[in-house]
Amino acid sequence: MSKIQALPPSLRFPPLREGNRALVPPASRGNLKEGVIKTAHILLAPVIAMALSACQPNNANPSSSATTPPPTPPLSTTETPPEPDIPTYRYKIVNTYPHDPQAFTQGLEFHDGYLYEGTGLKGKSSLRRVELRTGRVVQIHRLPSEYFGEGITILGDKIYQLTWQNGVCFVYDRRTFRQITQFRYDGEGWGLTNDGKHLIMSDGSEVITFRDPDTFAEVRKITVRAQGKPVKNLNELEYIEGEIWANIWYSDIIARIDPSTGIVKAWVDMEGLPVPNRDIEAVLNGIAYDRQNKRIFVTGKNWSKLFEIELVPPQGSAPR
C-alpha cells in the first residue's frame, strides 16, 4: 500500500465490538460493550461546448463570428479544492516487550520511564504503572466493579481515566493513584490524550472533543474526515509531535489527524504484528509515545506483547 483515496480497505467493513463475533453495522452497537457490539479530485462539471452559430444575420461578418469564441466563465469561488491523496505508512519493529495478556487495554501512556495503562471490562478495570522491559505491574488501582475503564492520559501531576458508559472521568494523583476528584460528562468515553493544554477525547464516533482539564468543560470539537468522508470508530488516542494518532476500532489502522482541522494526514497500517493466539476480540488498541527519546509503542487488548516501532514511509516520500 502506498497511497489511498479515502479509507484503507481494512476499514471498509462493518465493525464489531468486544465480545461479539457476528458482523453488525456500527449503528447496531446500542449501549452494549461486554460481550455485545461497541461498531477525486473534485469532479468538475463537463466542459460546456460553445457551439458557434452557423446562421448569421445578413450584415454579420461570418469569419469574425466564427473565430472569436465567447469568454469562458470563471470557476466558482465556492468550490472546495481537492484534498491530496493520503499516504499510508508501514512500520518496522525495533523492540518487543512482554505485556499482560489479561490486560484489556483501553488506554496507554509513557511517562518518566514507565508505561501507564488503563484496562476495561466490568470487574476487571484498572489503572496501572508498568515496567517497560519486564511487563511487571508495579502499581495498580482497581476500579469499582460497576465501572468499565477506558482511555487515560497524564497531564501535569494528574492522571485522567474515562469510563465507557458511566459518564465519569476519574482524576488521580500521578504518584499515589489516590483519587483527587471526578467529572461527569454526557455520552460515551473511549480514548483520551492531551496536547499539554487541553484533554482530547474520543467517543467512538468521528468527533473528537477538546476539554478543559480543570473543569472537563467542552472547549471545541473537530470532525475527523478523510477525502471528505467521516472516519468513525475512533478509539484510543495519543498526541505525537503535533498530531492526534487514533486507533480505529476493529482495524489494524491508525489515523494521523490534524488537530486543527480534523483532516487525516496519513494512515499507519499495522497489519501483520506478530501477536500469538490473537482472536477477533484482541484488537489493536494502545499507542504510547516517549517524547524524550522519540519512541512509539503499540499494543492491543489481551496481547502478550508490546512493540516499539518505527514508521516506514511510503515509497518515494520523505520520512516523518
C-alpha beads as a LAMMPS data file, in Angstrom:
LAMMPS data file: protein, C-alpha beads

320 atoms
317 bonds

1 atom types
1 bond types

-500.0 500.0 xlo xhi
-500.0 500.0 ylo yhi
-500.0 500.0 zlo zhi

Masses

1 110.0

Atoms # bond

1 1 1 0.000 0.000 0.000
2 1 1 1.455 3.343 -0.966
3 1 1 -1.477 5.716 -1.182
4 1 1 -5.214 5.600 -0.786
5 1 1 -8.004 7.893 -1.796
6 1 1 -10.166 7.541 1.292
7 1 1 -10.303 4.793 3.886
8 1 1 -7.969 1.794 3.658
9 1 1 -9.666 -1.444 2.565
10 1 1 -9.469 -2.806 6.110
11 1 1 -11.867 -0.079 7.235
12 1 1 -14.491 -0.842 4.619
13 1 1 -16.440 -3.462 6.519
14 1 1 -18.942 -3.369 9.360
15 1 1 -17.015 -3.349 12.654
16 1 1 -17.562 -5.442 15.733
17 1 1 -17.313 -4.629 19.398
18 1 1 -15.856 -6.525 22.325
19 1 1 -17.362 -9.909 22.984
20 1 1 -19.311 -10.315 19.761
21 1 1 -18.232 -12.383 16.818
22 1 1 -21.012 -11.503 14.377
23 1 1 -20.697 -8.736 11.816
24 1 1 -23.005 -5.927 12.789
25 1 1 -23.209 -2.376 11.405
26 1 1 -21.828 0.283 13.773
27 1 1 -25.300 1.720 14.326
28 1 1 -26.357 -1.545 15.919
29 1 1 -23.966 -1.411 18.820
30 1 1 -26.521 0.295 21.098
31 1 1 -25.280 0.564 24.612
32 1 1 -23.515 -2.763 24.905
33 1 1 -19.802 -3.431 25.186
34 1 1 -19.140 -6.506 27.280
35 1 1 -19.974 -9.364 25.012
36 1 1 -22.037 -7.149 22.683
37 1 1 -21.499 -4.514 19.968
38 1 1 -19.453 -1.144 20.760
39 1 1 -19.052 -0.510 15.554
40 1 1 -11.060 12.995 -6.530
41 1 1 -10.157 15.016 -7.244
42 1 1 -13.217 17.236 -7.285
43 1 1 -15.152 16.253 -10.405
44 1 1 -15.796 19.411 -12.326
45 1 1 -18.942 19.534 -14.386
46 1 1 -18.360 18.592 -18.035
47 1 1 -16.892 21.472 -20.016
48 1 1 -19.681 23.184 -21.920
49 1 1 -19.026 23.169 -25.648
50 1 1 -19.975 26.512 -27.009
51 1 1 -21.348 25.947 -30.498
52 1 1 -20.903 28.837 -32.813
53 1 1 -23.966 29.682 -34.738
54 1 1 -23.754 28.781 -38.372
55 1 1 -26.613 31.055 -39.244
56 1 1 -25.552 34.705 -39.206
57 1 1 -27.529 37.826 -39.931
58 1 1 -27.087 39.143 -43.480
59 1 1 -24.985 42.043 -42.232
60 1 1 -22.742 39.974 -39.888
61 1 1 -19.142 39.085 -40.617
62 1 1 -19.063 35.238 -40.628
63 1 1 -15.312 34.970 -40.230
64 1 1 -15.276 37.312 -37.226
65 1 1 -18.117 35.427 -35.588
66 1 1 -16.532 32.034 -36.175
67 1 1 -13.071 32.927 -34.905
68 1 1 -13.995 34.844 -31.750
69 1 1 -15.479 32.434 -29.150
70 1 1 -17.390 33.882 -26.212
71 1 1 -15.395 34.415 -22.993
72 1 1 -15.075 31.416 -20.659
73 1 1 -16.986 31.962 -17.397
74 1 1 -14.741 31.969 -14.297
75 1 1 -14.631 28.926 -11.982
76 1 1 -16.853 29.172 -8.967
77 1 1 -15.010 30.552 -5.958
78 1 1 -17.149 28.364 -3.708
79 1 1 -15.609 25.107 -4.945
80 1 1 -13.668 23.193 -2.272
81 1 1 -10.178 22.293 -3.529
82 1 1 -9.465 18.573 -3.667
83 1 1 -7.656 17.006 -0.738
84 1 1 -4.364 15.361 -1.644
85 1 1 -4.012 11.606 -1.620
86 1 1 -3.472 10.234 1.877
87 1 1 -0.139 8.432 2.314
88 1 1 -0.072 5.091 4.092
89 1 1 2.920 4.296 6.290
90 1 1 4.057 0.866 7.385
91 1 1 6.257 0.019 10.357
92 1 1 9.436 -1.658 11.492
93 1 1 9.616 -3.441 14.852
94 1 1 12.501 -2.067 16.907
95 1 1 11.898 -3.917 20.192
96 1 1 9.392 -6.359 21.624
97 1 1 8.396 -6.332 25.293
98 1 1 6.132 -8.563 27.397
99 1 1 2.581 -7.416 28.078
100 1 1 -0.021 -8.797 30.458
101 1 1 -2.382 -10.940 28.332
102 1 1 -5.103 -10.386 30.941
103 1 1 -4.990 -6.607 30.375
104 1 1 -7.935 -5.443 28.290
105 1 1 -6.056 -2.353 27.159
106 1 1 -8.125 0.816 26.784
107 1 1 -5.507 3.491 27.394
108 1 1 -1.718 3.624 27.211
109 1 1 0.821 6.331 28.072
110 1 1 4.577 6.554 28.626
111 1 1 5.916 8.821 31.373
112 1 1 9.210 9.006 33.261
113 1 1 10.397 5.592 32.097
114 1 1 7.174 3.713 32.862
115 1 1 4.108 2.704 30.932
116 1 1 0.756 3.729 32.377
117 1 1 -2.172 1.605 31.297
118 1 1 -5.917 1.765 31.723
119 1 1 -7.818 -1.502 31.359
120 1 1 -11.503 -2.232 30.831
121 1 1 -14.328 -4.702 31.466
122 1 1 -16.585 -4.506 34.485
123 1 1 -14.961 -6.102 37.488
124 1 1 -11.552 -6.049 35.763
125 1 1 -10.964 -2.361 35.086
126 1 1 -7.799 -0.837 36.493
127 1 1 -5.142 1.847 36.312
128 1 1 -1.575 0.522 36.245
129 1 1 2.042 1.574 36.263
130 1 1 4.064 -0.983 34.308
131 1 1 7.774 -1.668 33.956
132 1 1 8.521 -1.479 30.253
133 1 1 11.216 -4.150 29.891
134 1 1 9.594 -6.799 32.061
135 1 1 5.886 -6.007 31.723
136 1 1 5.657 -6.222 35.519
137 1 1 2.818 -4.274 37.115
138 1 1 4.477 -2.187 39.838
139 1 1 1.407 -0.210 40.919
140 1 1 -2.327 -0.765 40.417
141 1 1 -5.626 0.849 41.298
142 1 1 -8.741 -1.236 40.681
143 1 1 -11.967 0.487 39.725
144 1 1 -15.218 -0.452 41.482
145 1 1 -16.901 -3.322 39.679
146 1 1 -19.694 -1.208 38.209
147 1 1 -17.228 0.856 36.145
148 1 1 -15.862 -0.030 32.723
149 1 1 -12.483 1.717 32.418
150 1 1 -11.463 3.412 29.194
151 1 1 -8.762 5.796 27.942
152 1 1 -6.192 7.506 30.169
153 1 1 -3.815 10.430 29.903
154 1 1 -1.273 12.194 32.133
155 1 1 -1.255 15.971 32.341
156 1 1 0.978 17.525 34.953
157 1 1 0.713 15.596 38.205
158 1 1 -2.696 14.159 37.377
159 1 1 -3.913 11.046 35.613
160 1 1 -7.315 11.185 33.939
161 1 1 -9.280 7.993 33.247
162 1 1 -12.517 7.762 31.287
163 1 1 -15.298 5.235 31.738
164 1 1 -17.287 3.795 28.882
165 1 1 -20.972 4.360 29.685
166 1 1 -20.789 5.531 33.287
167 1 1 -20.256 9.145 32.252
168 1 1 -17.449 9.581 34.790
169 1 1 -13.851 10.726 34.372
170 1 1 -11.709 9.882 37.388
171 1 1 -8.782 12.129 38.278
172 1 1 -5.880 10.662 40.291
173 1 1 -2.648 11.832 41.799
174 1 1 0.007 10.591 39.382
175 1 1 2.358 9.288 42.058
176 1 1 -0.039 7.698 44.553
177 1 1 -3.035 6.839 42.305
178 1 1 -5.183 8.422 45.006
179 1 1 -8.406 9.762 43.525
180 1 1 -8.490 13.561 43.671
181 1 1 -11.843 14.267 42.049
182 1 1 -14.113 13.149 39.250
183 1 1 -16.016 14.813 36.418
184 1 1 -19.325 13.974 34.773
185 1 1 -19.910 14.011 31.022
186 1 1 -22.652 13.030 28.598
187 1 1 -22.280 10.192 26.129
188 1 1 -19.603 7.526 25.997
189 1 1 -15.915 7.717 26.813
190 1 1 -13.407 5.895 24.602
191 1 1 -9.938 7.381 24.051
192 1 1 -8.102 10.167 25.891
193 1 1 -4.900 12.143 25.329
194 1 1 -3.738 15.737 25.715
195 1 1 -1.750 18.410 23.885
196 1 1 -0.244 19.928 27.021
197 1 1 -3.143 22.343 27.379
198 1 1 -6.396 20.504 26.744
199 1 1 -7.676 16.993 27.242
200 1 1 -8.568 15.378 23.914
201 1 1 -11.350 12.776 23.982
202 1 1 -12.985 10.347 21.560
203 1 1 -16.405 8.761 21.952
204 1 1 -16.428 6.110 19.227
205 1 1 -17.805 8.421 16.556
206 1 1 -15.959 10.664 14.082
207 1 1 -15.935 13.525 16.605
208 1 1 -13.012 14.444 18.880
209 1 1 -13.661 16.827 21.772
210 1 1 -11.149 19.148 23.423
211 1 1 -11.843 19.715 27.130
212 1 1 -10.625 21.950 29.920
213 1 1 -8.518 19.810 32.299
214 1 1 -9.670 21.800 35.342
215 1 1 -13.416 21.563 34.721
216 1 1 -13.806 18.996 31.927
217 1 1 -15.899 21.601 30.106
218 1 1 -16.024 21.308 26.342
219 1 1 -13.697 23.773 24.589
220 1 1 -14.153 22.770 20.951
221 1 1 -14.773 19.824 18.656
222 1 1 -13.382 18.562 15.381
223 1 1 -14.892 16.096 12.934
224 1 1 -12.341 13.648 11.564
225 1 1 -12.509 13.212 7.800
226 1 1 -10.548 11.508 5.053
227 1 1 -11.150 12.653 1.485
228 1 1 -14.260 14.401 2.736
229 1 1 -15.708 11.284 4.380
230 1 1 -16.129 10.893 8.155
231 1 1 -13.825 8.451 9.915
232 1 1 -15.842 6.781 12.654
233 1 1 -14.952 4.379 15.485
234 1 1 -12.055 6.494 16.763
235 1 1 -10.765 4.705 19.824
236 1 1 -7.548 5.020 21.867
237 1 1 -5.663 8.277 21.256
238 1 1 -2.116 9.603 21.555
239 1 1 -0.717 13.054 20.823
240 1 1 2.518 12.729 18.841
241 1 1 4.537 15.673 17.536
242 1 1 1.557 17.911 16.864
243 1 1 -0.759 15.185 15.570
244 1 1 -3.524 13.126 17.130
245 1 1 -2.965 9.433 16.500
246 1 1 -6.114 7.339 16.765
247 1 1 -6.685 3.614 16.767
248 1 1 -9.683 2.837 14.588
249 1 1 -11.717 0.240 16.394
250 1 1 -11.688 -3.239 14.913
251 1 1 -8.989 -2.476 12.389
252 1 1 -5.188 -2.518 12.292
253 1 1 -5.138 1.062 11.042
254 1 1 -4.003 4.156 12.924
255 1 1 -5.151 7.573 11.693
256 1 1 -2.811 10.565 12.000
257 1 1 -5.084 13.560 12.406
258 1 1 -4.552 17.299 12.123
259 1 1 -5.841 18.626 15.473
260 1 1 -6.875 21.956 13.933
261 1 1 -8.942 20.682 11.013
262 1 1 -9.716 17.037 11.766
263 1 1 -8.321 16.016 8.381
264 1 1 -6.471 12.693 8.253
265 1 1 -2.915 13.494 7.180
266 1 1 -1.712 9.886 6.958
267 1 1 -2.585 6.293 7.805
268 1 1 -0.337 3.819 9.581
269 1 1 -1.071 0.253 8.533
270 1 1 -0.158 -2.022 11.452
271 1 1 -1.319 -5.259 9.872
272 1 1 0.971 -8.228 10.481
273 1 1 2.185 -7.594 14.027
274 1 1 3.310 -10.990 15.390
275 1 1 0.781 -11.449 18.192
276 1 1 0.308 -15.110 19.168
277 1 1 -3.152 -16.531 19.799
278 1 1 -4.834 -13.359 18.629
279 1 1 -8.553 -13.697 18.013
280 1 1 -11.014 -11.193 16.588
281 1 1 -11.629 -9.687 20.018
282 1 1 -7.949 -8.886 20.612
283 1 1 -7.920 -5.648 18.655
284 1 1 -5.070 -3.197 18.255
285 1 1 -5.723 -0.591 20.927
286 1 1 -2.916 1.233 22.658
287 1 1 -0.447 3.886 21.471
288 1 1 2.168 5.455 23.735
289 1 1 4.894 7.976 22.914
290 1 1 8.213 8.559 24.665
291 1 1 8.697 12.247 23.868
292 1 1 12.239 12.398 25.201
293 1 1 13.565 9.551 23.069
294 1 1 11.029 9.768 20.222
295 1 1 9.882 6.175 20.692
296 1 1 6.449 4.848 19.686
297 1 1 4.854 1.859 21.433
298 1 1 1.757 -0.091 20.399
299 1 1 -0.182 -2.987 21.876
300 1 1 -3.709 -4.370 21.965
301 1 1 -6.424 -5.862 24.109
302 1 1 -5.211 -9.036 25.829
303 1 1 -1.995 -9.068 23.802
304 1 1 1.000 -10.828 25.299
305 1 1 3.385 -8.414 23.569
306 1 1 4.019 -4.692 23.322
307 1 1 6.008 -3.367 20.373
308 1 1 8.321 -0.428 19.887
309 1 1 8.042 0.600 16.245
310 1 1 9.494 2.979 13.706
311 1 1 7.491 4.229 10.755
312 1 1 8.368 3.179 7.217
313 1 1 7.214 5.922 4.826
314 1 1 5.545 5.201 1.514
315 1 1 7.962 4.661 -1.346
316 1 1 9.142 7.939 -2.755
317 1 1 8.190 10.092 0.251
318 1 1 10.412 11.585 2.913
319 1 1 10.486 10.029 6.404
320 1 1 8.451 11.733 9.137

Bonds

1 1 1 2
2 1 2 3
3 1 3 4
4 1 4 5
5 1 5 6
6 1 6 7
7 1 7 8
8 1 8 9
9 1 9 10
10 1 10 11
11 1 11 12
12 1 12 13
13 1 13 14
14 1 14 15
15 1 15 16
16 1 16 17
17 1 17 18
18 1 18 19
19 1 19 20
20 1 20 21
21 1 21 22
22 1 22 23
23 1 23 24
24 1 24 25
25 1 25 26
26 1 26 27
27 1 27 28
28 1 28 29
29 1 29 30
30 1 30 31
31 1 31 32
32 1 32 33
33 1 33 34
34 1 34 35
35 1 35 36
36 1 36 37
37 1 37 38
38 1 40 41
39 1 41 42
40 1 42 43
41 1 43 44
42 1 44 45
43 1 45 46
44 1 46 47
45 1 47 48
46 1 48 49
47 1 49 50
48 1 50 51
49 1 51 52
50 1 52 53
51 1 53 54
52 1 54 55
53 1 55 56
54 1 56 57
55 1 57 58
56 1 58 59
57 1 59 60
58 1 60 61
59 1 61 62
60 1 62 63
61 1 63 64
62 1 64 65
63 1 65 66
64 1 66 67
65 1 67 68
66 1 68 69
67 1 69 70
68 1 70 71
69 1 71 72
70 1 72 73
71 1 73 74
72 1 74 75
73 1 75 76
74 1 76 77
75 1 77 78
76 1 78 79
77 1 79 80
78 1 80 81
79 1 81 82
80 1 82 83
81 1 83 84
82 1 84 85
83 1 85 86
84 1 86 87
85 1 87 88
86 1 88 89
87 1 89 90
88 1 90 91
89 1 91 92
90 1 92 93
91 1 93 94
92 1 94 95
93 1 95 96
94 1 96 97
95 1 97 98
96 1 98 99
97 1 99 100
98 1 100 101
99 1 101 102
100 1 102 103
101 1 103 104
102 1 104 105
103 1 105 106
104 1 106 107
105 1 107 108
106 1 108 109
107 1 109 110
108 1 110 111
109 1 111 112
110 1 112 113
111 1 113 114
112 1 114 115
113 1 115 116
114 1 116 117
115 1 117 118
116 1 118 119
117 1 119 120
118 1 120 121
119 1 121 122
120 1 122 123
121 1 123 124
122 1 124 125
123 1 125 126
124 1 126 127
125 1 127 128
126 1 128 129
127 1 129 130
128 1 130 131
129 1 131 132
130 1 132 133
131 1 133 134
132 1 134 135
133 1 135 136
134 1 136 137
135 1 137 138
136 1 138 139
137 1 139 140
138 1 140 141
139 1 141 142
140 1 142 143
141 1 143 144
142 1 144 145
143 1 145 146
144 1 146 147
145 1 147 148
146 1 148 149
147 1 149 150
148 1 150 151
149 1 151 152
150 1 152 153
151 1 153 154
152 1 154 155
153 1 155 156
154 1 156 157
155 1 157 158
156 1 158 159
157 1 159 160
158 1 160 161
159 1 161 162
160 1 162 163
161 1 163 164
162 1 164 165
163 1 165 166
164 1 166 167
165 1 167 168
166 1 168 169
167 1 169 170
168 1 170 171
169 1 171 172
170 1 172 173
171 1 173 174
172 1 174 175
173 1 175 176
174 1 176 177
175 1 177 178
176 1 178 179
177 1 179 180
178 1 180 181
179 1 181 182
180 1 182 183
181 1 183 184
182 1 184 185
183 1 185 186
184 1 186 187
185 1 187 188
186 1 188 189
187 1 189 190
188 1 190 191
189 1 191 192
190 1 192 193
191 1 193 194
192 1 194 195
193 1 195 196
194 1 196 197
195 1 197 198
196 1 198 199
197 1 199 200
198 1 200 201
199 1 201 202
200 1 202 203
201 1 203 204
202 1 204 205
203 1 205 206
204 1 206 207
205 1 207 208
206 1 208 209
207 1 209 210
208 1 210 211
209 1 211 212
210 1 212 213
211 1 213 214
212 1 214 215
213 1 215 216
214 1 216 217
215 1 217 218
216 1 218 219
217 1 219 220
218 1 220 221
219 1 221 222
220 1 222 223
221 1 223 224
222 1 224 225
223 1 225 226
224 1 226 227
225 1 227 228
226 1 228 229
227 1 229 230
228 1 230 231
229 1 231 232
230 1 232 233
231 1 233 234
232 1 234 235
233 1 235 236
234 1 236 237
235 1 237 238
236 1 238 239
237 1 239 240
238 1 240 241
239 1 241 242
240 1 242 243
241 1 243 244
242 1 244 245
243 1 245 246
244 1 246 247
245 1 247 248
246 1 248 249
247 1 249 250
248 1 250 251
249 1 251 252
250 1 252 253
251 1 253 254
252 1 254 255
253 1 255 256
254 1 256 257
255 1 257 258
256 1 258 259
257 1 259 260
258 1 260 261
259 1 261 262
260 1 262 263
261 1 263 264
262 1 264 265
263 1 265 266
264 1 266 267
265 1 267 268
266 1 268 269
267 1 269 270
268 1 270 271
269 1 271 272
270 1 272 273
271 1 273 274
272 1 274 275
273 1 275 276
274 1 276 277
275 1 277 278
276 1 278 279
277 1 279 280
278 1 280 281
279 1 281 282
280 1 282 283
281 1 283 284
282 1 284 285
283 1 285 286
284 1 286 287
285 1 287 288
286 1 288 289
287 1 289 290
288 1 290 291
289 1 291 292
290 1 292 293
291 1 293 294
292 1 294 295
293 1 295 296
294 1 296 297
295 1 297 298
296 1 298 299
297 1 299 300
298 1 300 301
299 1 301 302
300 1 302 303
301 1 303 304
302 1 304 305
303 1 305 306
304 1 306 307
305 1 307 308
306 1 308 309
307 1 309 310
308 1 310 311
309 1 311 312
310 1 312 313
311 1 313 314
312 1 314 315
313 1 315 316
314 1 316 317
315 1 317 318
316 1 318 319
317 1 319 320
